Amino acid sequence: MLIYHNSDKDHAKPAIPDLRLGHYPTGEVYTGRTSGTGTPLQNIAKRDSVHDYTKLGFGPAKLDKSSSSYAAIRGREQQMIEWFRQLDKSANKINGVSPSNPKRTVYCNACRTAFGRLNQE
């Protein structure tokens, strides 16, 4: 499954979707984000059509969250990667936000403020 989260404050500005791509035979989930000036679903469809994981049998991509906050979307991507790793279902090979990224706490806090904790959804 591919999951995208989207930032859509102003369609004239790049939108930042976050996505999930599911690999249905294995149950693995790839989490990421994309950008564009279309609607969240248009941006995801465009990214899905050329995504490397789509070629590996993941998909179709699904919208998870949409926000005008870049920081919240960065945090959400990482939150979802960690969630699916905890379930041993993440197909992500690397973090969306590096543990050494000086803005990691900012992104994670923005995500929790915008979307809450995963166990609260």
Backbone as a printed PyTorch tensor [residue, N CA C, xyz], in Angstrom:
tensor([[[  0.8430,  -1.1680,   0.0000],
         [  0.0000,   0.0000,   0.0000],
         [  0.8910,   1.2350,   0.0000]],

        [[  0.5660,   2.1970,  -0.7910],
         [  1.2370,   3.4990,  -0.7840],
         [  0.3320,   4.4840,  -0.0820]],

        [[  0.8930,   5.2590,   0.8100],
         [  0.1180,   6.2720,   1.5190],
         [  0.7640,   7.6250,   1.2840]],

        [[ -0.0140,   8.5900,   0.8350],
         [  0.4810,   9.9500,   0.6590],
         [ -0.2400,  10.8810,   1.6170]],

        [[  0.4820,  11.8730,   2.1000],
         [ -0.1030,  12.9570,   2.8850],
         [  0.0440,  14.2130,   2.0400]],

        [[ -0.9300,  15.0920,   2.0470],
         [ -0.9350,  16.2270,   1.1380],
         [ -1.0880,  17.5550,   1.8660]],

        [[ -0.3200,  18.5380,   1.4180],
         [ -0.4490,  19.9110,   1.8900],
         [ -1.1490,  20.6950,   0.7930]],

        [[ -2.3310,  21.2380,   1.0680],
         [ -3.1010,  21.8720,  -0.0030],
         [ -3.6280,  23.2440,   0.3880]],

        [[ -2.8370,  24.0030,   1.1110],
         [ -3.2680,  25.3270,   1.5490],
         [ -3.6280,  26.2120,   0.3600]],

        [[ -2.8210,  26.1640,  -0.6700],
         [ -3.0160,  27.0230,  -1.8380],
         [ -2.5590,  26.2380,  -3.0610]],

        [[ -3.4790,  25.9100,  -3.9500],
         [ -3.1090,  25.0990,  -5.1020],
         [ -2.1180,  25.7890,  -6.0320]],

        [[ -1.9150,  27.0790,  -5.8930],
         [ -0.8990,  27.7680,  -6.6900],
         [  0.5010,  27.4550,  -6.1530]],

        [[  0.5630,  27.0090,  -4.9150],
         [  1.8320,  26.6180,  -4.3110],
         [  1.9260,  25.0980,  -4.3590]],

        [[  3.1290,  24.5500,  -4.2790],
         [  3.2430,  23.0900,  -4.2920],
         [  2.4730,  22.4590,  -3.1350]],

        [[  1.7480,  21.4240,  -3.4510],
         [  1.0460,  20.6590,  -2.4290],
         [  1.9380,  19.5030,  -2.0090]],

        [[  1.8560,  19.0950,  -0.7550],
         [  2.7270,  18.0630,  -0.2380],
         [  1.8760,  16.9030,   0.2820]],

        [[  1.5420,  15.9400,  -0.5820],
         [  0.7830,  14.7960,  -0.1100],
         [  1.6740,  13.7660,   0.5700]],

        [[  1.1090,  13.0240,   1.4850],
         [  1.7800,  11.8670,   2.0530],
         [  0.9900,  10.6610,   1.5860]],

        [[  1.6610,   9.5960,   1.2460],
         [  0.9960,   8.4830,   0.6070],
         [  1.3270,   7.1600,   1.2470]],

        [[  0.5150,   6.1910,   0.9420],
         [  0.7800,   4.8030,   1.3110],
         [  0.6460,   3.9610,   0.0490]],

        [[  1.6240,   3.1190,  -0.1760],
         [  1.5410,   2.1230,  -1.2510],
         [  1.5480,   0.7620,  -0.5980]],

        [[  0.5130,  -0.0030,  -0.7990],
         [  0.4600,  -1.3310,  -0.2050],
         [  0.8620,  -2.3960,  -1.1950]],

        [[  1.6210,  -3.3670,  -0.7120],
         [  1.9650,  -4.5350,  -1.5170],
         [  1.0740,  -5.6500,  -0.9930]],

        [[  0.0000,  -5.8860,  -1.6830],
         [ -1.0380,  -6.7430,  -1.1440],
         [ -0.6070,  -8.1950,  -0.9260]],

        [[  0.2610,  -8.7710,  -1.7600],
         [  0.6920, -10.1460,  -1.4560],
         [  1.4600, -10.2590,  -0.1270]],

        [[  2.2530,  -9.2610,   0.2240],
         [  3.0650,  -9.3360,   1.4430],
         [  2.4760,  -8.5430,   2.6040]],

        [[  1.5760,  -7.6060,   2.3320],
         [  1.0160,  -6.7580,   3.3720],
         [  1.9250,  -5.6080,   3.7750]],

        [[  3.0610,  -5.4510,   3.0930],
         [  3.9660,  -4.3420,   3.4000],
         [  3.3610,  -3.0170,   2.9520]],

        [[  3.7840,  -1.9500,   3.6310],
         [  3.2880,  -0.6140,   3.3160],
         [  4.4700,   0.3250,   3.1360]],

        [[  4.4840,   1.0420,   2.0120],
         [  5.4720,   2.0900,   1.7770],
         [  4.7950,   3.4290,   2.0550]],

        [[  5.4330,   4.2560,   2.8710],
         [  4.8970,   5.5750,   3.2080],
         [  5.8020,   6.6450,   2.6360]],

        [[  5.2250,   7.6630,   2.0140],
         [  6.0080,   8.7510,   1.4510],
         [  5.1760,  10.0030,   1.2770]],

        [[  5.7630,  10.9680,   0.5940],
         [  5.0590,  12.2210,   0.3250],
         [  5.4190,  12.6710,  -1.0810]],

        [[  4.6090,  13.5480,  -1.6170],
         [  4.8490,  14.0810,  -2.9550],
         [  4.4250,  15.5330,  -2.9630]],

        [[  4.5940,  16.2000,  -4.0780],
         [  4.1870,  17.5970,  -4.1760],
         [  3.6850,  17.8770,  -5.5830]],

        [[  3.0160,  18.9920,  -5.7160],
         [  2.4770,  19.3990,  -7.0050],
         [  1.4760,  20.5160,  -6.8100]],

        [[  0.9640,  21.0170,  -7.9000],
         [  0.0140,  22.1300,  -7.8290],
         [ -1.4180,  21.6940,  -8.0970]],

        [[ -1.6340,  20.3940,  -8.3170],
         [ -2.9860,  19.8900,  -8.5230],
         [ -3.6760,  19.6440,  -7.1930]],

        [[ -4.8060,  18.9710,  -7.2630],
         [ -5.4790,  18.5680,  -6.0310],
         [ -4.6440,  17.4710,  -5.3760]],

        [[ -4.8810,  17.1980,  -4.1130],
         [ -4.1360,  16.1160,  -3.4710],
         [ -4.2180,  14.7930,  -4.2500]],

        [[ -5.3970,  14.4280,  -4.7030],
         [ -5.5470,  13.1660,  -5.4260],
         [ -4.8660,  13.1960,  -6.7890]],

        [[ -4.8760,  14.3540,  -7.4630],
         [ -4.1560,  14.4790,  -8.7380],
         [ -2.6560,  14.3270,  -8.5260]],

        [[ -2.1400,  14.9540,  -7.4740],
         [ -0.7040,  14.8620,  -7.1820],
         [ -0.2960,  13.4230,  -6.8850]],

        [[ -1.1370,  12.7340,  -6.1350],
         [ -0.8330,  11.3480,  -5.7840],
         [ -0.8860,  10.4570,  -7.0190]],

        [[ -1.8910,  10.6290,  -7.8510],
         [ -2.0120,   9.8180,  -9.0670],
         [ -0.8030,  10.0220,  -9.9720]],

        [[ -0.3600,  11.2510, -10.0880],
         [  0.8070,  11.5490, -10.9240],
         [  2.0480,  10.8610, -10.3640]],

        [[  2.2570,  10.9600,  -9.0600],
         [  3.4200,  10.3360,  -8.4260],
         [  3.3290,   8.8200,  -8.4960]],

        [[  2.1590,   8.2950,  -8.2660],
         [  1.9410,   6.8510,  -8.2900],
         [  2.3020,   6.2620,  -9.6560]],

        [[  2.0300,   7.0050, -10.7110],
         [  2.2480,   6.4910, -12.0710],
         [  3.7260,   6.2810, -12.4010]],

        [[  4.6150,   6.9400, -11.6590],
         [  6.0550,   6.8050, -11.9480],
         [  6.8640,   6.3310, -10.7320]],

        [[  6.2040,   5.9530,  -9.6730],
         [  6.9060,   5.5630,  -8.4460],
         [  7.5710,   4.1990,  -8.6180]],

        [[  8.8090,   4.0750,  -8.1540],
         [  9.5390,   2.8100,  -8.2520],
         [  8.8000,   1.6620,  -7.5750]],

        [[  8.1400,   1.9420,  -6.4580],
         [  7.4390,   0.8800,  -5.7340],
         [  6.1910,   0.4150,  -6.4730]],

        [[  5.5980,   1.2830,  -7.2890],
         [  4.4570,   0.8630,  -8.1050],
         [  4.9070,  -0.2420,  -9.0530]],

        [[  6.1040,  -0.0840,  -9.6060],
         [  6.6500,  -1.0780, -10.5310],
         [  6.9500,  -2.4030,  -9.8330]],

        [[  7.0930,  -2.3680,  -8.4970],
         [  7.3680,  -3.5790,  -7.7200],
         [  6.0920,  -4.2810,  -7.2460]],

        [[  4.9380,  -3.7360,  -7.6390],
         [  3.6690,  -4.3560,  -7.2770],
         [  2.9380,  -3.6870,  -6.1340]],

        [[  3.4290,  -2.5420,  -5.6850],
         [  2.7450,  -1.7830,  -4.6490],
         [  1.7020,  -0.8810,  -5.2970]],

        [[  0.6370,  -0.5960,  -4.5430],
         [ -0.3190,   0.3770,  -5.0280],
         [ -1.7040,  -0.2110,  -5.1450]],

        [[ -2.6670,   0.5690,  -5.5540],
         [ -2.5150,   1.9860,  -5.8940],
         [ -2.3080,   2.8370,  -4.6400]],

        [[ -1.7100,   4.0010,  -4.8510],
         [ -1.4400,   4.9150,  -3.7490],
         [ -2.7380,   5.4330,  -3.1520]],

        [[ -2.7050,   5.6510,  -1.8330],
         [ -3.8750,   6.1730,  -1.1230],
         [ -3.4720,   7.3940,  -0.3220]],

        [[ -4.3450,   8.3840,  -0.3020],
         [ -4.1240,   9.5940,   0.4960],
         [ -4.3400,   9.2720,   1.9620]],

        [[ -3.3890,   9.6670,   2.7880],
         [ -3.5430,   9.5240,   4.2320],
         [ -4.0080,  10.8350,   4.8300]],

        [[ -3.2010,  11.8800,   4.7090],
         [ -3.5180,  13.1830,   5.2940],
         [ -3.1580,  14.2830,   4.3090]],

        [[ -3.7920,  15.4240,   4.4880],
         [ -3.4960,  16.6030,   3.6970],
         [ -3.4150,  17.7830,   4.6510]],

        [[ -2.4230,  18.6410,   4.4480],
         [ -2.2190,  19.7770,   5.3420],
         [ -1.5030,  20.8910,   4.6120]],

        [[ -1.6800,  22.1040,   5.0820],
         [ -0.9190,  23.2330,   4.5470],
         [  0.4290,  23.3490,   5.2490]],

        [[  0.6900,  22.4950,   6.2100],
         [  1.9330,  22.5490,   6.9880],
         [  2.9570,  21.5360,   6.4800]],

        [[  4.0370,  22.0390,   5.9060],
         [  5.1300,  21.1820,   5.4530],
         [  5.6840,  20.3780,   6.6280]],

        [[  5.8630,  21.0330,   7.7780],
         [  6.4220,  20.3630,   8.9540],
         [  5.5160,  19.2180,   9.4100]],

        [[  4.2020,  19.4360,   9.4060],
         [  3.2730,  18.3860,   9.8300],
         [  3.3320,  17.1880,   8.8880]],

        [[  3.4700,  17.4450,   7.5930],
         [  3.5450,  16.3610,   6.6150],
         [  4.8550,  15.5920,   6.7670]],

        [[  5.9500,  16.2960,   6.9770],
         [  7.2370,  15.6110,   7.2180],
         [  7.1380,  14.7160,   8.4440]],

        [[  6.5400,  15.2500,   9.5110],
         [  6.3720,  14.4650,  10.7190],
         [  5.4410,  13.2810,  10.5230]],

        [[  4.3680,  13.4840,   9.7620],
         [  3.4040,  12.4070,   9.5190],
         [  4.0630,  11.2620,   8.7520]],

        [[  4.8610,  11.6040,   7.7550],
         [  5.5600,  10.5700,   6.9960],
         [  6.3910,   9.7050,   7.9510]],

        [[  7.1540,  10.3530,   8.8270],
         [  7.9940,   9.6160,   9.7630],
         [  7.1490,   8.8300,  10.7680]],

        [[  6.0710,   9.4260,  11.2430],
         [  5.1790,   8.7570,  12.1880],
         [  4.6510,   7.4560,  11.5810]],

        [[  4.2430,   7.5130,  10.3150],
         [  3.6890,   6.3350,   9.6500],
         [  4.7640,   5.2730,   9.3950]],

        [[  5.9550,   5.7040,   9.0180],
         [  7.0530,   4.7480,   8.8180],
         [  7.3060,   3.9900,  10.1210]],

        [[  7.4000,   4.7220,  11.2130],
         [  7.6490,   4.0860,  12.5100],
         [  6.4990,   3.1630,  12.9070]],

        [[  5.2690,   3.5820,  12.6500],
         [  4.1030,   2.7650,  12.9760],
         [  4.1580,   1.4270,  12.2390]],

        [[  4.3880,   1.4770,  10.9230],
         [  4.4120,   0.2370,  10.1560],
         [  5.6530,  -0.6020,  10.4510]],

        [[  6.7600,   0.0190,  10.8180],
         [  7.9240,  -0.7600,  11.2680],
         [  7.5960,  -1.5190,  12.5450]],

        [[  6.9090,  -0.8780,  13.4460],
         [  6.5100,  -1.5020,  14.7120],
         [  5.6420,  -2.7380,  14.4460]],

        [[  4.8520,  -2.6790,  13.3900],
         [  4.0000,  -3.8040,  13.0000],
         [  4.7290,  -4.7840,  12.0840]],

        [[  6.0050,  -4.5100,  11.8010],
         [  6.8340,  -5.2980,  10.8790],
         [  6.2130,  -5.3380,   9.4810]],

        [[  5.6500,  -4.1890,   9.0590],
         [  4.9910,  -4.0870,   7.7550],
         [  5.5510,  -2.9600,   6.8870]],

        [[  6.5650,  -2.2380,   7.3570],
         [  7.0850,  -1.1050,   6.5860],
         [  8.0050,  -1.5800,   5.4640]],

        [[  7.7550,  -1.0640,   4.2760],
         [  8.6280,  -1.3230,   3.1400],
         [  9.6790,  -0.2160,   2.9900]],

        [[  9.6240,   0.8150,   3.8390],
         [ 10.5880,   1.9100,   3.7680],
         [ 11.9470,   1.4350,   4.2500]],

        [[ 12.9550,   1.6740,   3.4250],
         [ 14.3150,   1.2720,   3.7750],
         [ 15.0220,   2.3380,   4.6150]],

        [[ 14.5800,   3.5790,   4.4960],
         [ 15.1720,   4.6820,   5.2600],
         [ 14.0600,   5.4910,   5.9160]],

        [[ 14.4320,   6.2990,   6.8700],
         [ 13.4780,   7.1940,   7.5280],
         [ 13.1050,   8.3500,   6.6170]],

        [[ 11.9140,   8.8800,   6.8030],
         [ 11.5200,  10.1100,   6.1240],
         [ 12.2600,  11.2960,   6.7280]],

        [[ 12.4940,  11.2240,   8.0340],
         [ 13.2280,  12.2560,   8.7660],
         [ 14.3430,  11.5470,   9.5350]],

        [[ 15.5630,  11.8690,   9.2110],
         [ 16.7130,  11.2390,   9.8510],
         [ 16.7350,  11.5060,  11.3500]],

        [[ 17.1630,  10.5370,  12.1510],
         [ 17.3060,  10.7740,  13.5860],
         [ 18.2720,  11.9230,  13.9050]],

        [[ 19.1800,  12.2130,  12.9880],
         [ 20.1360,  13.3050,  13.2070],
         [ 19.6690,  14.6380,  12.6280]],

        [[ 18.4770,  14.6690,  12.0280],
         [ 17.9530,  15.9170,  11.4720],
         [ 17.6380,  16.8790,  12.6170]],

        [[ 18.2250,  18.0870,  12.6110],
         [ 17.9810,  19.0270,  13.7100],
         [ 16.5250,  19.4830,  13.8230]],

        [[ 15.7360,  19.2830,  12.7730],
         [ 14.3200,  19.6830,  12.8070],
         [ 13.3890,  18.5100,  13.1040]],

        [[ 13.9390,  17.3670,  13.4220],
         [ 13.1110,  16.1770,  13.6690],
         [ 12.0350,  16.4430,  14.7270]],

        [[ 12.4060,  17.0260,  15.8400],
         [ 11.4490,  17.3050,  16.9170],
         [ 10.3730,  18.2770,  16.4410]],

        [[ 10.7670,  19.2790,  15.6680],
         [  9.8060,  20.2510,  15.1240],
         [  8.7840,  19.5250,  14.2460]],

        [[  9.2700,  18.6500,  13.3630],
         [  8.3760,  17.9120,  12.4630],
         [  7.4400,  16.9900,  13.2410]],

        [[  7.9920,  16.2730,  14.2050],
         [  7.1660,  15.3410,  14.9910],
         [  6.1200,  16.0700,  15.8240]],

        [[  6.4960,  17.1810,  16.4200],
         [  5.5380,  17.9680,  17.2060],
         [  4.4520,  18.5660,  16.3100]],

        [[  4.8340,  19.0480,  15.1350],
         [  3.8510,  19.6140,  14.2010],
         [  2.8590,  18.5400,  13.7630]],

        [[  3.3480,  17.3430,  13.5660],
         [  2.4830,  16.2250,  13.1840],
         [  1.4830,  15.9140,  14.2920]],

        [[  1.9600,  15.8020,  15.5170],
         [  1.0570,  15.4840,  16.6370],
         [  0.0260,  16.5850,  16.8480]],

        [[  0.4380,  17.8370,  16.6580],
         [ -0.5040,  18.9500,  16.7990],
         [ -1.5780,  18.8910,  15.7080]],

        [[ -1.1560,  18.6130,  14.4800],
         [ -2.0920,  18.6000,  13.3530],
         [ -2.9680,  17.3490,  13.3140]],

        [[ -2.3830,  16.1990,  13.6210],
         [ -3.0870,  14.9330,  13.3820],
         [ -3.2800,  14.0600,  14.6220]],

        [[ -2.6500,  14.4070,  15.7240],
         [ -2.7440,  13.5800,  16.9310],
         [ -1.7930,  12.4010,  16.8630]],

        [[ -1.9060,  11.5510,  17.8360],
         [ -1.1070,  10.3130,  17.8620],
         [ -1.8550,   9.2410,  17.0990]],

        [[ -1.1250,   8.3030,  16.5300],
         [ -1.7620,   7.2590,  15.7300],
         [ -2.7820,   6.4480,  16.5250]],

        [[ -2.5130,   6.1670,  17.7760],
         [ -3.4570,   5.3730,  18.5610],
         [ -4.7080,   6.1610,  18.9350]],

        [[ -4.7710,   7.4410,  18.5450],
         [ -5.9520,   8.2650,  18.8120],
         [ -6.8220,   8.4210,  17.5750]],

        [[ -6.3930,   7.8480,  16.4630],
         [ -7.1370,   8.0310,  15.2140],
         [ -8.2560,   7.0290,  15.0780]]])
